[in-house]
Structures are given as structure tokens and as C-alpha cells.
């Protein structure tokens, strides 16, 4: 599998949830055997896991939802019916993602610098968070 099919940006939203469209894409690609190996280790973890925790869902449950759907609209309908979270909880989740790692998170900042170095982005001052890094790595930023 030489070509990478990139999932949507983690900044995209659905039902008020940031990252949800990306997780759906990753699951669909995985189910089709087309999720690039670079994404496999963190499937259901990292930002995926943060969304699942915020939504109160188990990864396996959400995989079944996506597997049993054809369209994003069907998944969105299921989320609206089964994930009852207030708007402020959705905004809080988005803020945590958009600001990770925090400026005072020494270990997180070191990991971001390492990842930037590994991808040749060391001089990219516009990459301040892992969301920025993902969008740059997937050629959106």
C-alpha cells in the first residue's frame, strides 16, 4: 500500500464534535483494508481515544456503528441519538485537542519537537500543536 488515503482533518466537525469525521474515515479505511500502516498503531487511541472517552463510547461499539452505516448522515443520526453531551462538553473537548500540547507541558512539547524533526518540519513555527502537525503532515497546512 504505497499511496496514503488521508482521513479528514481533525479540525472537521460533525454533530458539534471535533475529530468525529476523521475517526469515521479511519474506521472505514481500516474496515476496507486501506488504512495506511502509519495510522494502525493509534487507531482508537490518541485523539481517537479522547473523542471516544468524551463521547462515553467504547471503540468496538463505534466500529460497529460505522460498519453498519453507509453514509456519514447515518453515523451522525446514531451519534445524536446515543451520545447525549452538552455543547460546553463538546467545546471543552475541542479546546483540549486544539491546545495539545499545552505550552507548559514539557514532555508533550518535547514529543512535538521530535515529531517535527522526524518529518523535516523543525523550522515550521506555524506548527504549534499536534493538530497543526497532523494537518501539515497530511499536506493541508
VMD Tcl script that draws the C-alpha trace (Angstrom):
set ca {
  {0.00 0.00 0.00}
  {2.18 2.82 -1.27}
  {-0.43 5.57 -1.55}
  {-1.83 7.07 1.61}
  {-5.51 7.95 1.70}
  {-5.66 10.72 4.27}
  {-8.61 10.89 6.62}
  {-10.27 14.25 7.08}
  {-8.60 16.88 9.22}
  {-9.03 16.50 12.97}
  {-10.39 20.07 12.86}
  {-13.51 18.98 10.98}
  {-16.68 18.61 13.00}
  {-19.90 16.63 12.89}
  {-22.80 16.92 15.35}
  {-20.72 19.57 17.11}
  {-17.87 17.11 17.73}
  {-14.39 17.94 16.53}
  {-12.44 14.89 15.22}
  {-15.54 12.73 14.66}
  {-15.35 12.85 10.81}
  {-11.67 11.84 10.96}
  {-12.39 8.88 13.20}
  {-15.16 7.73 10.86}
  {-12.76 7.96 7.90}
  {-10.07 5.99 9.75}
  {-12.52 3.25 10.70}
  {-13.90 3.00 7.16}
  {-10.39 2.83 5.71}
  {-9.45 0.18 8.28}
  {-12.52 -1.93 7.51}
  {-11.72 -1.71 3.78}
  {-8.08 -2.73 4.38}
  {-6.89 0.67 3.14}
  {-5.78 2.38 6.35}
  {-2.08 3.07 5.90}
  {0.26 1.30 8.32}
  {1.29 4.65 9.85}
  {-2.23 5.03 11.27}
  {-2.70 1.48 12.54}
  {-0.93 1.71 15.94}
  {-3.05 4.65 17.13}
  {-6.42 3.58 15.74}
  {-8.84 4.01 18.63}
  {-6.13 5.65 20.74}
  {-4.64 9.15 20.99}
  {-7.12 11.72 19.68}
  {-9.47 8.89 18.64}
  {-9.47 7.68 22.23}
  {-10.00 11.19 23.54}
  {-13.11 11.56 21.39}
  {-14.40 8.13 22.45}
  {-13.82 8.99 26.13}
  {-15.55 12.37 25.77}
  {-18.48 10.71 23.99}
  {-18.60 7.86 26.52}
  {-18.16 5.13 23.90}
  {-16.04 2.04 23.51}
  {-14.02 1.74 20.31}
  {-15.57 -1.60 19.34}
  {-19.08 -0.17 19.73}
  {-18.28 2.74 17.44}
  {-16.61 0.49 14.86}
  {-19.87 -1.48 14.70}
  {-21.85 1.74 14.20}
  {-19.62 2.77 11.29}
  {-19.61 -0.76 9.84}
  {-23.40 -0.84 9.86}
  {-23.71 2.53 8.10}
  {-23.32 3.65 4.53}
  {-23.28 7.42 4.94}
  {-21.95 9.99 7.38}
  {-25.55 11.05 7.89}
  {-26.41 7.63 9.32}
  {-23.49 7.84 11.73}
  {-24.47 11.40 12.67}
  {-28.04 10.28 13.37}
  {-26.73 7.50 15.62}
  {-24.42 9.91 17.47}
  {-27.23 12.43 18.01}
  {-29.46 9.66 19.38}
  {-26.90 7.87 21.59}
  {-24.30 10.45 22.65}
  {-26.00 12.98 24.89}
  {-23.39 15.59 25.73}
  {-23.87 19.31 26.27}
  {-22.39 21.82 23.86}
  {-19.96 23.02 26.53}
  {-18.60 19.44 26.81}
  {-18.06 19.31 23.05}
  {-16.32 22.71 23.12}
  {-14.13 21.60 26.01}
  {-13.08 18.51 24.06}
  {-12.24 20.65 21.03}
  {-10.22 23.10 23.13}
  {-8.17 20.28 24.67}
  {-7.38 18.94 21.20}
  {-6.59 22.32 19.67}
  {-4.23 23.24 22.50}
  {-2.31 19.97 22.84}
  {0.37 20.06 23.98}
  {-0.04 22.99 26.31}
  {2.85 25.45 26.41}
  {3.81 24.25 29.91}
  {3.63 20.53 29.02}
  {7.38 19.85 28.84}
  {7.08 16.20 27.78}
  {4.38 16.96 25.20}
  {6.35 19.86 23.73}
  {9.45 17.64 23.51}
  {7.44 14.96 21.68}
  {6.05 17.54 19.26}
  {9.58 18.86 18.56}
  {10.78 15.30 17.95}
  {7.92 14.56 15.55}
  {8.57 17.85 13.71}
  {12.27 16.98 13.42}
  {11.44 13.49 12.12}
  {9.21 14.92 9.37}
  {11.51 17.79 8.40}
  {9.28 20.43 9.97}
  {11.78 21.70 12.58}
  {11.74 25.21 11.09}
  {7.93 25.39 10.83}
  {6.91 27.91 13.51}
  {3.29 27.63 12.37}
  {3.16 24.10 13.81}
  {2.45 24.72 17.50}
  {0.19 21.75 18.33}
  {-0.34 18.16 17.27}
  {-3.43 19.21 15.31}
  {-1.18 21.59 13.35}
  {1.34 18.78 12.92}
  {-1.28 16.35 11.59}
  {-2.58 18.91 9.09}
  {0.96 19.72 7.95}
  {1.94 16.06 7.71}
  {-1.16 15.33 5.64}
  {-0.38 18.32 3.39}
  {-3.27 20.54 4.48}
  {-1.14 23.16 6.26}
}
mol new
graphics top color blue
foreach p $ca { graphics top sphere $p radius 0.5 }
foreach p [lrange $ca 0 end-1] q [lrange $ca 1 end] { graphics top cylinder $p $q radius 0.2 }
display resetview
